[in-house]
Amino acid sequence: MLITTEHFKKIYRENKVSVTCLVLIINNECNANCKVCLAKQIFKSSLCKEICEGYTAKCVRCCDHTASDEEFYARLEDILSTINSPIVDIIITGGEPTLSNRFIPTLEILDKYSFPTKEIELETNGAGLGDKEIAKALIKHKVQIHLSRYGKSDDENQAEFGFTSHATTNADIERYAKTYGDLFGVSTVLLANHIESAEAMLDMMDAFSEMGVKHHAFLEVMADTTLRRANKEILNYYDKFRVPIEALSRNLELLGVKKIADEGNESYRFITHEYKGRVFTMTSSDLSKQHRQETNNGFSRFLIMPSGEIVVNGIEKR
């Protein structure tokens, strides 16, 4: 749901927001055509009038137009100066953000704003990670890199990503692991056609660990069942290949993989395990339940679109 600037500022005037998650969608352009792209499910659907409080018949969808760079930067500064949470988690995504000329300037703007706890994360398919200037900026700003991969092999990743250019290979991953060290990790959306069991998950972790990858995270497919009309093909794909993390966690324990934590609730849950001295998480997010939750839970999640407009995502509807 798109909200106004005043609405956004009112949230921080009238609520004690302990944690803010800010998702910066800095561009629409992408070098991949992922089968499970969430943007196709919601933002590129025909459902704007159902999920946006500012919808009019003459609207140009916020996902389909882009502010000028100067307008976007000014909007971002205004948003950052409004947030008063002690904990701020900033996720840079797209499109493919490393292909955007906004990427490095956005990092420089983020560096200007201090919060008691601030973490900057990057969601990427790896397109620009080999660029020297991008590498320098990521290391300088201590950005946690989450490289998306679906399976172990280049072939199965190509099949899922549908790269049209800048394809990231396992050979690239070995180089990036050396370049970025502890900042670099692999993030995997769990799909049964790639990871069908706990054994397959551990096998994938072993394979990437041999490439030098130190961090691993796994996500259950995030489908919003309340928006079934958004993209039936994608949602059917989710249903067919979804791997529930609860069952996966039980099977990991049967294999002797220690569970460290199981936190959250049905709307958002993360389970932590330890394998060969490496801690990894599995996360599930049920948007259907999140949409029904009310405010005052101390957590706010906002998407900033390439247009500079603000979208409330799931956890709350204010």
Secondary structure, 3 states (H helix, E strand, C coil): CEECHHHHHHHHHHCCCCEEEEEEECCCCCCCCCCCCHHHHCCCCCCHHHHCCCCCCCCCCCCCCCCCHHHHHHHHHHHHHHCCCCEEEEEEECCCHHHCCCHHHHHHHHHCCCCCEEEEEEEECCCCCCCHHHHHHHHHCCCEEEEECCCCCHHHHHHHHCCCCCCCCHHHHHHHHHHHHHHEEEEEEEECCCCCCHHHHHHHHHHHHHCCCCEEEEEECCCCHHHCCCCHHHHHHHHHHECCHHHHHHHHHHCCCEEEEEEECCCEEEEEEEECCEEEEEEEECHHHHCCCCCCCCEEEEEECCCCCEEECCCCCC
